[in-house]
Amino acid sequence: MADVTDLPPHNVRELSDVPSIEVISKAAIMLLSAAAERLGLADEDPDSSPRRDLDEARRLITALAGLVTASAEYLGPHAGPLREGLQSVQRAFREASAVPDEPGQGPGEKYTGPVY
């Protein structure tokens, strides 16, 4: 059996070699994915998902909204799909809430404006 030290090095890049758009996009995708998980969207029945945690989802969605809004001018062709993903989780949050927030008060809406 090969020792771990005998394995070839992984394709690791220095952070300074990674373009900023890639760092921003990956962070946004991670926030989007985590928000979807916390909304239970990865499960067949989101309403009974053991992963559903709307408080955590609210935080993740708000962070995503801030990141996407603040970096929109740099995202180029990635901006549209990331905004659509953001709006999808914002709407899913509204639908999942027993008492929905007032328009403009939902997660991230202080950055994006009201989502209906």
Phi and psi restraints in degrees (value plus and minus 20) as a CYANA .aco file:
   2 ALA   PHI     -93.6   -53.6
   2 ALA   PSI     120.9   160.9
   3 ASP   PHI     -96.0   -56.0
   3 ASP   PSI     127.8   167.8
   4 VAL   PHI     -76.0   -36.0
   4 VAL   PSI     -53.5   -13.5
   5 THR   PHI     -90.7   -50.7
   5 THR   PSI     -35.5     4.5
   6 ASP   PHI    -104.4   -64.4
   6 ASP   PSI     -31.8     8.2
   7 LEU   PHI     -95.2   -55.2
   7 LEU   PSI     128.3   168.3
   8 PRO   PHI     -86.1   -46.1
   8 PRO   PSI     131.2   171.2
   9 PRO   PHI     -84.5   -44.5
   9 PRO   PSI     126.6   166.6
  10 HIS   PHI     -88.9   -48.9
  10 HIS   PSI     139.5   179.5
  11 ASN   PHI     -96.3   -56.3
  11 ASN   PSI      61.5   101.5
  12 VAL   PHI    -123.0   -83.0
  12 VAL   PSI     111.7   151.7
  13 ARG   PHI    -127.9   -87.9
  13 ARG   PSI     130.1   170.1
  14 GLU   PHI     -90.3   -50.3
  14 GLU   PSI     121.4   161.4
  15 LEU   PHI     -77.4   -37.4
  15 LEU   PSI     -53.8   -13.8
  16 SER   PHI     -87.8   -47.8
  16 SER   PSI     -35.7     4.3
  17 ASP   PHI    -110.9   -70.9
  17 ASP   PSI     -28.6    11.4
  18 VAL   PHI    -109.7   -69.7
  18 VAL   PSI     104.9   144.9
  19 PRO   PHI     -81.8   -41.8
  19 PRO   PSI     125.3   165.3
  20 SER   PHI     -77.8   -37.8
  20 SER   PSI     -57.5   -17.5
  21 ILE   PHI     -80.8   -40.8
  21 ILE   PSI     -55.3   -15.3
  22 GLU   PHI     -89.7   -49.7
  22 GLU   PSI     -61.3   -21.3
  23 VAL   PHI     -83.4   -43.4
  23 VAL   PSI     -66.9   -26.9
  24 ILE   PHI     -82.9   -42.9
  24 ILE   PSI     -66.2   -26.2
  25 SER   PHI     -82.5   -42.5
  25 SER   PSI     -63.6   -23.6
  26 LYS   PHI     -85.0   -45.0
  26 LYS   PSI     -59.6   -19.6
  27 ALA   PHI     -83.6   -43.6
  27 ALA   PSI     -62.2   -22.2
  28 ALA   PHI     -84.1   -44.1
  28 ALA   PSI     -62.7   -22.7
  29 ILE   PHI     -83.5   -43.5
  29 ILE   PSI     -59.8   -19.8
  30 MET   PHI     -84.3   -44.3
  30 MET   PSI     -64.4   -24.4
  31 LEU   PHI     -83.6   -43.6
  31 LEU   PSI     -62.8   -22.8
  32 LEU   PHI     -82.3   -42.3
  32 LEU   PSI     -66.1   -26.1
  33 SER   PHI     -84.0   -44.0
  33 SER   PSI     -63.2   -23.2
  34 ALA   PHI     -84.9   -44.9
  34 ALA   PSI     -59.4   -19.4
  35 ALA   PHI     -83.6   -43.6
  35 ALA   PSI     -63.6   -23.6
  36 ALA   PHI     -81.3   -41.3
  36 ALA   PSI     -61.6   -21.6
  37 GLU   PHI     -80.6   -40.6
  37 GLU   PSI     -65.6   -25.6
  38 ARG   PHI     -89.4   -49.4
  38 ARG   PSI     -39.7     0.3
  39 LEU   PHI    -105.4   -65.4
  39 LEU   PSI     -26.4    13.6
  40 GLY   PHI      61.5   101.5
  40 GLY   PSI      -7.7    32.3
  41 LEU   PHI     -90.5   -50.5
  41 LEU   PSI     -34.6     5.4
  42 ALA   PHI    -101.7   -61.7
  42 ALA   PSI     -31.7     8.3
  43 ASP   PHI    -118.3   -78.3
  43 ASP   PSI     136.7   176.7
  44 GLU   PHI     -79.7   -39.7
  44 GLU   PSI     -60.5   -20.5
  45 ASP   PHI    -141.0  -101.0
  45 ASP   PSI      74.3   114.3
  46 PRO   PHI     -75.6   -35.6
  46 PRO   PSI     -52.4   -12.4
  47 ASP   PHI     -84.1   -44.1
  47 ASP   PSI     -47.3    -7.3
  48 SER   PHI    -130.7   -90.7
  48 SER   PSI      -4.1    35.9
  49 SER   PHI     -86.1   -46.1
  49 SER   PSI     111.3   151.3
  50 PRO   PHI     -90.3   -50.3
  50 PRO   PSI     -34.3     5.7
  51 ARG   PHI    -110.0   -70.0
  51 ARG   PSI     -29.6    10.4
  52 ARG   PHI     -86.1   -46.1
  52 ARG   PSI     106.7   146.7
  53 ASP   PHI    -171.9  -131.9
  53 ASP   PSI      76.5   116.5
  54 LEU   PHI     -86.9   -46.9
  54 LEU   PSI     -49.9    -9.9
  55 ASP   PHI     -85.1   -45.1
  55 ASP   PSI     -65.0   -25.0
  56 GLU   PHI     -86.0   -46.0
  56 GLU   PSI     -61.1   -21.1
  57 ALA   PHI     -80.4   -40.4
  57 ALA   PSI     -61.9   -21.9
  58 ARG   PHI     -77.8   -37.8
  58 ARG   PSI     -64.7   -24.7
  59 ARG   PHI     -84.0   -44.0
  59 ARG   PSI     -65.0   -25.0
  60 LEU   PHI     -85.5   -45.5
  60 LEU   PSI     -62.1   -22.1
  61 ILE   PHI     -85.2   -45.2
  61 ILE   PSI     -61.6   -21.6
  62 THR   PHI     -83.6   -43.6
  62 THR   PSI     -62.7   -22.7
  63 ALA   PHI     -83.3   -43.3
  63 ALA   PSI     -61.8   -21.8
  64 LEU   PHI     -82.3   -42.3
  64 LEU   PSI     -64.4   -24.4
  65 ALA   PHI     -81.1   -41.1
  65 ALA   PSI     -62.7   -22.7
  66 GLY   PHI     -83.5   -43.5
  66 GLY   PSI     -63.8   -23.8
  67 LEU   PHI     -85.2   -45.2
  67 LEU   PSI     -68.3   -28.3
  68 VAL   PHI     -84.6   -44.6
  68 VAL   PSI     -62.7   -22.7
  69 THR   PHI     -85.8   -45.8
  69 THR   PSI     -65.8   -25.8
  70 ALA   PHI     -89.1   -49.1
  70 ALA   PSI     -47.1    -7.1
  71 SER   PHI    -130.5   -90.5
  71 SER   PSI     -10.6    29.4
  72 ALA   PHI     -72.9   -32.9
  72 ALA   PSI     -60.9   -20.9
  73 GLU   PHI     -86.1   -46.1
  73 GLU   PSI     -40.6    -0.6
  74 TYR   PHI    -117.4   -77.4
  74 TYR   PSI     -33.5     6.5
  75 LEU   PHI     -98.2   -58.2
  75 LEU   PSI     -37.5     2.5
  76 GLY   PHI      32.9    72.9
  76 GLY   PSI    -148.1  -108.1
  77 PRO   PHI     -87.7   -47.7
  77 PRO   PSI     -33.2     6.8
  78 HIS   PHI     -99.9   -59.9
  78 HIS   PSI     -39.0     1.0
  79 ALA   PHI     -80.6   -40.6
  79 ALA   PSI     -68.1   -28.1
  80 GLY   PHI     -78.9   -38.9
  80 GLY   PSI     -74.9   -34.9
  81 PRO   PHI     -80.6   -40.6
  81 PRO   PSI     -56.4   -16.4
  82 LEU   PHI     -89.3   -49.3
  82 LEU   PSI     -58.6   -18.6
  83 ARG   PHI     -83.7   -43.7
  83 ARG   PSI     -61.9   -21.9
  84 GLU   PHI     -82.5   -42.5
  84 GLU   PSI     -63.0   -23.0
  85 GLY   PHI     -83.0   -43.0
  85 GLY   PSI     -61.9   -21.9
  86 LEU   PHI     -80.2   -40.2
  86 LEU   PSI     -68.2   -28.2
  87 GLN   PHI     -82.8   -42.8
  87 GLN   PSI     -54.9   -14.9
  88 SER   PHI     -83.4   -43.4
  88 SER   PSI     -65.0   -25.0
  89 VAL   PHI     -93.9   -53.9
  89 VAL   PSI     -49.9    -9.9
  90 GLN   PHI     -84.1   -44.1
  90 GLN   PSI     -64.0   -24.0
  91 ARG   PHI     -86.5   -46.5
  91 ARG   PSI     -60.9   -20.9
  92 ALA   PHI     -81.8   -41.8
  92 ALA   PSI     -58.3   -18.3
  93 PHE   PHI     -82.9   -42.9
  93 PHE   PSI     -66.5   -26.5
  94 ARG   PHI     -79.1   -39.1
  94 ARG   PSI     -63.9   -23.9
  95 GLU   PHI     -86.3   -46.3
  95 GLU   PSI     -53.4   -13.4
  96 ALA   PHI     -99.9   -59.9
  96 ALA   PSI     -38.6     1.4
  97 SER   PHI     -96.6   -56.6
  97 SER   PSI     111.6   151.6
  98 ALA   PHI     -84.4   -44.4
  98 ALA   PSI     -58.1   -18.1
  99 VAL   PHI    -145.8  -105.8
  99 VAL   PSI      73.9   113.9
 100 PRO   PHI     -80.5   -40.5
 100 PRO   PSI     127.2   167.2
 101 ASP   PHI     -85.6   -45.6
 101 ASP   PSI     135.0   175.0
 102 GLU   PHI     -82.9   -42.9
 102 GLU   PSI     128.9   168.9
 103 PRO   PHI     -73.1   -33.1
 103 PRO   PSI     112.3   152.3
 104 GLY   PHI      71.0   111.0
 104 GLY   PSI     -29.3    10.7
 105 GLN   PHI    -128.2   -88.2
 105 GLN   PSI     -23.7    16.3
 106 GLY   PHI     -90.9   -50.9
 106 GLY   PSI     154.7   194.7
 107 PRO   PHI     -80.1   -40.1
 107 PRO   PSI     106.3   146.3
 108 GLY   PHI      57.3    97.3
 108 GLY   PSI     -25.1    14.9
 109 GLU   PHI     -90.2   -50.2
 109 GLU   PSI     -37.4     2.6
 110 LYS   PHI     -89.4   -49.4
 110 LYS   PSI     -38.9     1.1
 111 TYR   PHI    -118.2   -78.2
 111 TYR   PSI     -52.9   -12.9
 112 THR   PHI    -123.5   -83.5
 112 THR   PSI     -35.4     4.6
 113 GLY   PHI      67.9   107.9
 113 GLY   PSI     152.0   192.0
 114 PRO   PHI     -80.9   -40.9
 114 PRO   PSI     121.8   161.8
 115 VAL   PHI    -141.0  -101.0
 115 VAL   PSI     104.8   144.8
